[in-house]
């Protein structure tokens, strides 16, 4: 059923981790990215940059990342921390619950470390998506511009839903910045932020449908009127 409102796109958007083999039409993707240029940014700076990988270049990134992964954990130094060290509750609990819900959807028990590691490794296959988008920005950009990156990325993801596509934002790729920047030809003076898997969602896959509740409004929002 076509998405006809922003509210519907927000409700329908979720992280897609199983895609069909149907390719993504380049003209459709270009239309989405063209529309996303209207995303807001402080001072209209527009600090976002992205590199779109498909075909042989996408496969090369997967292969070279696998080779680095085989060497040893921590083979490359990340350019930023994905999560704060010693993340406290309730944020830690939310993160843990999300992971458990995902593994439950895959039918992987907590004690099956091998299958859990294999599931994590699928991040570096872009979950089988035919398009991998790499988001980056100059090193000198500050926290406000990183917020702008997030607003642009959310705009892209909602437009992808409207276009009948799905996506998964993947900060996991940030643990291999040297490989990503080399294969993606990202300038050395840019920080690589995240990948975005893009494709046609497998709408029958349980992995794309497991419950992923949000915190109650009262837990995150306050209204003050005096």
C-alpha positions as CSV (number, residue, x, y, z in Angstrom):
1,X,0.0,0.0,0.0
2,X,1.5,3.4,-1.0
3,X,2.8,5.7,1.7
4,X,0.9,9.0,1.3
5,X,1.9,11.0,4.4
6,X,4.9,11.8,6.6
7,X,3.1,10.2,9.5
8,X,2.8,6.9,7.6
9,X,6.4,7.0,6.5
10,X,7.5,7.5,10.1
11,X,5.3,4.7,11.4
12,X,6.5,2.3,8.6
13,X,10.2,3.0,8.7
14,X,12.3,0.5,10.6
15,X,15.8,-1.0,10.3
16,X,15.6,-3.5,7.5
17,X,18.1,-6.5,7.8
18,X,16.7,-8.8,5.1
19,X,16.4,-7.7,1.5
20,X,15.1,-9.3,-1.7
21,X,17.4,-9.7,-4.7
22,X,15.5,-7.1,-6.7
23,X,18.0,-4.3,-7.7
24,X,17.4,-0.7,-6.9
25,X,16.7,1.5,-9.8
26,X,19.4,4.2,-10.0
27,X,17.0,6.9,-11.2
28,X,14.7,6.2,-8.2
29,X,17.6,6.5,-5.8
30,X,18.8,9.7,-7.4
31,X,15.3,11.1,-7.0
32,X,15.3,10.2,-3.3
33,X,18.7,11.9,-2.8
34,X,17.7,14.9,-4.8
35,X,14.6,15.4,-2.6
36,X,16.7,14.9,0.6
37,X,18.7,18.0,-0.3
38,X,15.9,19.9,1.4
39,X,16.9,18.5,4.8
40,X,17.6,21.2,7.4
41,X,21.0,22.3,8.6
42,X,22.3,25.1,10.9
43,X,23.1,28.1,8.7
44,X,22.2,26.0,5.7
45,X,25.8,24.6,5.9
46,X,24.7,21.2,4.5
47,X,27.7,19.3,5.9
48,X,26.6,15.9,4.6
49,X,28.6,13.9,2.0
50,X,27.8,10.4,0.8
51,X,29.3,7.9,-1.5
52,X,27.0,5.3,-3.1
53,X,28.4,1.8,-3.7
54,X,26.8,-0.8,-6.0
55,X,28.0,-3.7,-8.1
56,X,31.7,-4.6,-8.1
57,X,32.7,-1.7,-5.8
58,X,30.2,-2.8,-3.2
59,X,31.5,-6.4,-3.4
60,X,35.1,-5.2,-3.1
61,X,34.2,-3.4,0.1
62,X,32.7,-6.6,1.5
63,X,35.6,-8.7,0.5
64,X,38.3,-6.4,1.9
65,X,36.4,-5.9,5.1
66,X,36.1,-9.7,5.5
67,X,39.9,-9.9,5.1
68,X,40.4,-7.3,7.9
69,X,38.0,-9.1,10.1
70,X,39.9,-12.3,9.7
71,X,43.1,-10.7,11.0
72,X,42.0,-9.8,14.5
73,X,39.4,-7.9,16.4
74,X,40.3,-4.2,16.7
75,X,42.4,-4.3,13.5
76,X,41.5,-0.7,12.8
77,X,41.1,2.3,15.1
78,X,37.6,3.8,15.0
79,X,37.4,7.5,14.5
80,X,34.7,8.0,17.2
81,X,32.9,6.0,19.9
82,X,29.5,4.6,18.7
83,X,28.3,4.6,22.3
84,X,29.6,6.4,25.4
85,X,31.8,4.3,27.6
86,X,29.9,2.7,30.5
87,X,26.6,3.6,29.0
88,X,24.1,3.7,32.0
89,X,20.5,2.8,32.2
90,X,17.9,3.4,30.8
91,X,19.9,3.7,27.6
92,X,21.9,0.6,28.2
93,X,18.7,-1.4,28.9
94,X,17.1,-0.1,25.7
95,X,20.1,-1.2,23.7
96,X,20.2,-4.6,25.3
97,X,16.5,-5.2,24.7
98,X,16.9,-4.3,21.1
99,X,19.7,-6.8,20.6
100,X,17.8,-9.6,22.4
101,X,14.6,-8.9,20.3
102,X,16.7,-9.2,17.1
103,X,18.4,-12.5,18.2
104,X,15.0,-13.9,19.2
105,X,13.6,-13.1,15.8
106,X,16.5,-15.1,14.3
107,X,15.9,-17.9,16.8
108,X,19.4,-17.6,18.3
109,X,19.7,-18.3,22.0
110,X,22.0,-16.3,24.2
111,X,24.4,-19.3,24.7
112,X,25.0,-19.7,20.9
113,X,27.8,-17.3,20.6
114,X,28.9,-18.6,17.2
115,X,25.6,-17.9,15.5
116,X,25.3,-14.5,17.3
117,X,28.8,-13.5,15.9
118,X,27.7,-14.7,12.4
119,X,24.6,-12.4,12.8
120,X,26.8,-9.5,13.7
121,X,29.0,-10.2,10.7
122,X,26.1,-9.7,8.4
123,X,26.4,-6.0,9.1
124,X,29.5,-6.1,6.9
125,X,27.5,-7.6,4.0
126,X,25.1,-4.6,4.2
127,X,22.6,-7.4,5.1
128,X,22.5,-8.4,1.4
129,X,21.3,-5.0,0.2
130,X,22.2,-4.1,-3.4
131,X,23.2,-0.6,-2.4
132,X,25.5,0.6,0.3
133,X,25.6,4.3,1.1
134,X,28.6,5.7,3.0
135,X,28.1,8.9,5.0
136,X,31.0,11.2,5.8
137,X,31.8,14.8,6.7
138,X,35.0,17.0,7.0
139,X,36.9,16.5,10.3
140,X,36.5,20.1,11.3
141,X,32.7,19.8,11.5
142,X,31.4,20.0,15.1
143,X,28.6,18.4,17.1
144,X,25.9,20.7,15.5
145,X,26.9,19.6,12.0
146,X,26.8,15.9,13.1
147,X,23.2,16.6,14.2
148,X,22.6,17.9,10.7
149,X,24.0,14.6,9.3
150,X,21.4,12.8,11.4
151,X,18.6,15.1,10.1
152,X,19.7,14.5,6.5
153,X,19.9,10.7,7.0
154,X,16.5,10.5,8.6
155,X,15.1,12.5,5.6
156,X,16.7,10.0,3.2
157,X,15.3,7.0,5.1
158,X,11.8,8.4,5.2
159,X,11.9,9.2,1.5
160,X,13.1,5.6,0.8
161,X,10.0,4.3,2.6
162,X,7.9,6.6,0.4
163,X,9.6,5.2,-2.6
164,X,8.8,1.6,-1.6
165,X,12.4,0.9,-0.4
166,X,13.9,0.0,2.9
167,X,17.2,0.8,4.7
168,X,19.3,0.2,7.8
169,X,21.6,2.8,9.2
170,X,24.8,1.1,10.2
171,X,27.3,2.7,12.6
172,X,28.9,-0.8,12.7
173,X,30.9,0.1,9.6
174,X,32.7,2.8,11.6
175,X,34.9,0.2,13.2
176,X,36.7,-0.3,9.9
177,X,37.2,3.3,8.8
178,X,40.5,2.8,7.0
179,X,39.1,0.1,4.7
180,X,35.9,1.9,4.1
181,X,37.6,5.2,3.3
182,X,40.1,3.5,1.0
183,X,37.6,1.5,-1.0
184,X,35.0,4.2,-1.0
185,X,37.6,6.8,-2.0
186,X,36.6,9.1,0.9
187,X,39.0,12.0,1.5
188,X,41.5,11.5,4.3
189,X,40.3,14.8,5.9
190,X,36.8,13.5,6.3
191,X,35.3,11.5,9.2
192,X,33.4,8.4,8.1
193,X,30.1,8.3,10.0
194,X,28.1,5.3,9.0
195,X,26.8,3.0,6.2
196,X,23.2,2.8,5.0
197,X,22.0,-0.5,3.5
198,X,19.4,0.2,0.8
199,X,17.1,-2.2,-1.0
200,X,13.7,-3.8,-1.4
201,X,12.6,-5.2,2.0
202,X,11.8,-8.8,2.4
203,X,8.4,-8.3,3.9
204,X,8.0,-11.9,4.9
205,X,11.2,-12.0,7.1
206,X,10.6,-12.0,10.8
207,X,13.9,-10.1,11.2
208,X,12.1,-7.1,9.6
209,X,9.1,-7.4,11.9
210,X,10.1,-8.0,15.5
211,X,8.7,-5.6,18.1
212,X,11.0,-2.7,18.8
213,X,9.1,-0.5,21.3
214,X,9.9,3.2,22.0
215,X,10.1,4.8,25.4
216,X,6.8,6.4,26.6
217,X,6.6,10.1,25.8
218,X,6.6,11.0,29.5
219,X,10.0,9.3,29.8
220,X,11.7,11.6,27.3
221,X,9.7,14.8,26.9
222,X,8.7,17.5,29.5
223,X,6.1,20.2,29.0
224,X,6.7,23.4,31.1
225,X,4.1,26.2,31.0
226,X,4.7,28.2,34.2
